[in-house]
Amino acid sequence: MRGTGPFILRRGSLLPSACPSIIEANEPAMSDTPPPPPEGAYPNLQAAKGWASLGNGEVVELAHAAARLAARVLDVLIMVVVFITLLILVIRYGPDTGLVDEPSDWLLDVDAVLRIVAIAVLAVMLVGIVYEVALTATRGQTLGKMATRIRVVGIDDGSRPGWGRSIMRWTIPLVAQIVISPILTIIMGLLLSSVNSRLVWVPMILLGWAPILVVYGFLTWDRARQGLHDKAAGTLVIKV
C-alpha cells in the first residue's frame, strides 16, 4: 500500500517498458498483467485484469463495473429520498410562501402541479451539485462510492479530481438525460405518430434512455473502465 496525496491507492511497481509511461489525451496506459503483488497477497493476481497506469507511471486497480453500478444505485436512492422530502416541504409550506397554491386547488390546476414538481426538481438539482460535485471534488467519493469502497481520481497522479473535472463528470450525464434524451424521444414520437399501436411508446422509452446508458455503459467495454464522462473529465474510478 502506498499513499499519494490524501488517498491510499492499490499500487504495484511500474508497468513493463513496453507500456507507455506518459498519458496523452486523457487515455491511461493499460496492462492486462498487473505488477507483482506483495508477498502473501493474492497469489493469482498476475492473471487478473482491470489495472491501469497513471500519468506518473503508478499502477492502480480499477473499480469493477458492478461496484460502480451499486454506488450509482445508492446515490440515486439517496436523491430520491431528498426529492420526496423536498416535495413534501413544498406541499406543506409552499402555500404559506406564495410559491404554490393551496392544496385544494391542485386537482383543478395542472399548472400548479407542474409548478410544484418543477420546484422540487430544481431543488434536487441544486442539492445534486452539492452532493455529487462537491463530494467528488473534495473527497473523490459520494456516499454511494464510500459504501462500495471506490474513488474517483485524476488519471495524471491519482489525486482528487478537483472542481473542474467534477463539474465535467456531472455535466455530461446531465446533458444526456435532460437535453439529448427528450430530443430523441420527441423525434421518435413524431416518426411514430402515424403508427396505430398500443406499443408505440416502447421504442420512445428505449430511445429516451439510450444516451444516459451510452454515457455510463461505455465503461463496460473500455479497457480503462472509463465512462464517457470519465473520458471527458480525465478521471478513473479505482478501488480503495
C-alpha positions as CSV (number, residue, x, y, z in Angstrom):
1,M,0.0,0.0,0.0
2,R,1.3,3.4,-0.9
3,G,-0.2,6.8,-0.3
4,T,-0.5,9.6,-2.9
5,G,-1.8,12.9,-1.6
6,P,-4.8,12.3,0.7
7,F,-5.6,8.9,-0.8
8,I,-4.5,5.4,-0.3
9,L,-4.3,3.6,-3.7
10,R,-3.6,0.0,-4.5
11,R,-0.4,0.1,-6.5
12,G,2.4,-2.0,-7.5
13,S,5.6,-1.4,-9.4
14,L,5.9,0.4,-12.8
15,L,4.4,-1.3,-15.8
16,P,6.8,-3.1,-18.2
17,S,8.8,-0.8,-20.5
18,A,6.6,-1.9,-23.5
19,C,3.7,0.2,-22.0
20,P,3.7,4.0,-22.5
21,S,4.8,5.9,-19.5
22,I,3.2,9.2,-20.5
23,I,-0.5,9.5,-20.6
24,E,-1.8,11.6,-23.5
25,A,-5.3,12.9,-24.3
26,N,-6.8,11.6,-21.1
27,E,-6.0,8.0,-22.0
28,P,-4.3,5.9,-19.3
29,A,-1.8,3.3,-20.3
30,M,-3.3,-0.1,-19.8
31,S,-1.9,-3.5,-18.9
32,D,-3.6,-6.9,-18.6
33,T,-0.8,-8.1,-16.4
34,P,-0.6,-6.2,-13.1
35,P,2.7,-5.8,-11.2
36,P,3.8,-8.4,-8.8
37,P,1.8,-8.3,-5.5
38,P,3.4,-8.1,-2.1
39,E,4.4,-11.4,-0.6
40,G,1.4,-13.3,0.7
41,A,-1.2,-11.2,-1.1
42,Y,-3.4,-12.6,-3.9
43,P,-1.3,-15.4,-5.3
44,N,-3.1,-15.3,-8.6
45,L,-3.0,-11.5,-9.1
46,Q,-0.8,-11.8,-12.1
47,A,-3.6,-13.3,-14.1
48,A,-6.1,-10.6,-13.1
49,K,-7.2,-7.7,-15.3
50,G,-8.5,-4.3,-14.5
51,W,-5.3,-2.4,-13.9
52,A,-4.2,0.9,-15.3
53,S,-1.1,3.2,-15.2
54,L,-1.5,6.8,-14.1
55,G,0.4,9.6,-15.8
56,N,3.1,9.4,-13.2
57,G,3.7,5.7,-14.0
58,E,2.0,4.4,-10.9
59,V,-0.4,1.4,-11.2
60,V,-3.9,1.4,-9.8
61,E,-6.6,-1.3,-9.6
62,L,-9.7,-0.2,-11.4
63,A,-13.2,-0.4,-9.8
64,H,-15.4,-3.1,-11.2
65,A,-18.5,-2.1,-13.2
66,A,-20.7,-3.9,-10.6
67,A,-19.3,-1.8,-7.8
68,R,-19.8,1.4,-9.8
69,L,-23.4,0.4,-10.5
70,A,-24.1,-0.4,-6.9
71,A,-22.7,3.0,-5.9
72,R,-24.9,4.8,-8.5
73,V,-28.0,2.9,-7.3
74,L,-27.2,4.0,-3.7
75,D,-26.7,7.6,-4.8
76,V,-30.0,7.6,-6.8
77,L,-31.9,6.2,-3.8
78,I,-30.4,9.0,-1.7
79,M,-31.5,11.6,-4.2
80,V,-35.0,10.0,-4.4
81,V,-35.3,10.4,-0.6
82,V,-34.2,14.0,-1.0
83,F,-36.7,14.7,-3.8
84,I,-39.6,13.2,-1.8
85,T,-38.6,15.2,1.3
86,L,-38.4,18.4,-0.7
87,L,-41.7,17.7,-2.4
88,I,-43.3,17.2,1.0
89,L,-41.8,20.5,2.2
90,V,-43.0,22.4,-0.9
91,I,-46.5,21.0,-0.5
92,R,-46.5,21.7,3.3
93,Y,-45.0,25.2,3.3
94,G,-45.3,26.3,-0.4
95,P,-48.8,28.0,0.1
96,D,-47.5,30.0,3.0
97,T,-44.7,31.4,1.0
98,G,-46.7,32.0,-2.2
99,L,-44.7,29.5,-4.3
100,V,-47.7,27.3,-4.9
101,D,-51.5,27.5,-4.5
102,E,-53.5,25.9,-1.7
103,P,-53.7,22.0,-1.9
104,S,-57.4,22.2,-2.5
105,D,-56.8,23.9,-5.9
106,W,-54.2,21.4,-7.3
107,L,-56.6,18.8,-8.7
108,L,-58.2,21.6,-10.8
109,D,-55.0,23.2,-11.9
110,V,-52.4,21.1,-13.8
111,D,-50.1,24.1,-14.0
112,A,-50.0,24.2,-10.2
113,V,-49.0,20.5,-10.0
114,L,-46.3,21.1,-12.7
115,R,-45.0,24.1,-10.8
116,I,-44.7,22.1,-7.6
117,V,-42.8,19.3,-9.3
118,A,-40.6,21.8,-11.1
119,I,-39.6,23.5,-7.8
120,A,-38.8,20.1,-6.3
121,V,-36.7,19.1,-9.3
122,L,-34.8,22.4,-9.3
123,A,-34.1,21.9,-5.6
124,V,-32.9,18.4,-6.2
125,M,-30.5,19.6,-9.0
126,L,-29.1,22.2,-6.6
127,V,-28.7,19.5,-3.9
128,G,-27.1,17.3,-6.6
129,I,-24.5,19.9,-7.3
130,V,-23.5,20.0,-3.6
131,Y,-23.8,16.2,-3.2
132,E,-22.3,14.9,-6.4
133,V,-19.9,17.7,-7.5
134,A,-18.7,18.9,-4.1
135,L,-18.1,15.5,-2.6
136,T,-16.3,14.3,-5.8
137,A,-14.2,17.4,-6.0
138,T,-13.1,17.4,-2.4
139,R,-13.1,13.6,-1.5
140,G,-13.4,11.7,-4.8
141,Q,-16.4,9.9,-3.2
142,T,-20.1,10.2,-2.9
143,L,-21.8,8.3,-0.1
144,G,-22.5,5.5,-2.6
145,K,-18.8,5.3,-3.5
146,M,-17.8,5.3,0.1
147,A,-20.1,2.4,0.8
148,T,-18.7,0.4,-2.1
149,R,-15.1,1.4,-1.4
150,I,-14.3,3.0,-4.7
151,R,-13.0,6.5,-5.5
152,V,-12.7,8.9,-8.4
153,V,-9.1,10.1,-9.1
154,G,-7.4,12.1,-11.8
155,I,-5.5,10.0,-14.4
156,D,-2.4,12.1,-14.1
157,D,-1.4,11.5,-10.5
158,G,-4.2,9.8,-8.6
159,S,-5.1,12.9,-6.7
160,R,-8.7,14.1,-6.0
161,P,-10.4,15.3,-9.2
162,G,-10.9,18.9,-8.2
163,W,-13.8,21.2,-9.2
164,G,-13.2,21.4,-12.9
165,R,-13.2,17.6,-13.5
166,S,-16.0,17.0,-11.1
167,I,-18.3,19.5,-12.8
168,M,-17.4,17.9,-16.2
169,R,-18.2,14.4,-14.8
170,W,-21.6,15.7,-13.5
171,T,-22.5,17.7,-16.6
172,I,-22.1,15.0,-19.3
173,P,-24.7,12.6,-17.8
174,L,-27.0,15.6,-17.0
175,V,-26.9,16.9,-20.6
176,A,-27.5,13.3,-21.9
177,Q,-30.5,12.9,-19.6
178,I,-32.3,16.3,-19.8
179,V,-31.3,17.5,-23.2
180,I,-30.4,14.7,-25.6
181,S,-33.0,12.2,-24.3
182,P,-36.0,14.4,-24.6
183,I,-35.0,15.5,-28.1
184,L,-34.6,11.9,-29.3
185,T,-37.9,11.0,-27.6
186,I,-39.7,13.8,-29.4
187,I,-38.2,12.9,-32.7
188,M,-39.2,9.2,-32.3
189,G,-42.7,10.3,-31.3
190,L,-43.1,12.4,-34.4
191,L,-41.8,9.5,-36.6
192,L,-44.3,7.1,-35.0
193,S,-47.2,9.5,-34.7
194,S,-49.0,7.7,-37.6
195,V,-48.5,4.2,-36.2
196,N,-51.7,2.9,-34.6
197,S,-50.4,0.6,-31.9
198,R,-50.5,0.5,-28.1
199,L,-46.8,-0.4,-28.0
200,V,-45.7,2.7,-29.8
201,W,-44.3,4.1,-26.5
202,V,-41.8,1.2,-26.1
203,P,-39.3,2.5,-28.7
204,M,-39.8,6.0,-27.4
205,I,-38.8,5.0,-23.9
206,L,-35.9,2.9,-25.1
207,L,-34.5,5.7,-27.2
208,G,-35.0,8.1,-24.4
209,W,-32.8,6.0,-22.1
210,A,-30.2,5.4,-24.8
211,P,-28.0,8.5,-24.2
212,I,-27.5,8.0,-20.5
213,L,-27.0,4.3,-20.9
214,V,-24.3,5.0,-23.5
215,V,-22.5,7.5,-21.2
216,Y,-22.3,5.1,-18.3
217,G,-22.3,1.8,-20.3
218,F,-19.2,2.8,-22.2
219,L,-17.1,1.7,-19.2
220,T,-18.2,-1.9,-19.7
221,W,-16.2,-2.3,-22.9
222,D,-13.5,0.3,-22.3
223,R,-10.2,-1.1,-21.2
224,A,-9.7,1.7,-18.6
225,R,-13.3,1.2,-17.4
226,Q,-14.0,4.9,-18.2
227,G,-17.5,6.1,-18.9
228,L,-17.8,8.9,-21.4
229,H,-18.0,11.3,-18.5
230,D,-14.7,9.9,-17.2
231,K,-13.1,10.3,-20.7
232,A,-14.2,13.9,-20.9
233,A,-13.1,14.8,-17.4
234,G,-9.9,12.8,-17.4
235,T,-10.7,10.6,-14.4
236,L,-10.5,7.0,-13.3
237,V,-12.6,5.1,-10.7
238,I,-10.4,2.9,-8.6
239,K,-10.7,0.5,-5.7
240,V,-9.6,1.8,-2.3
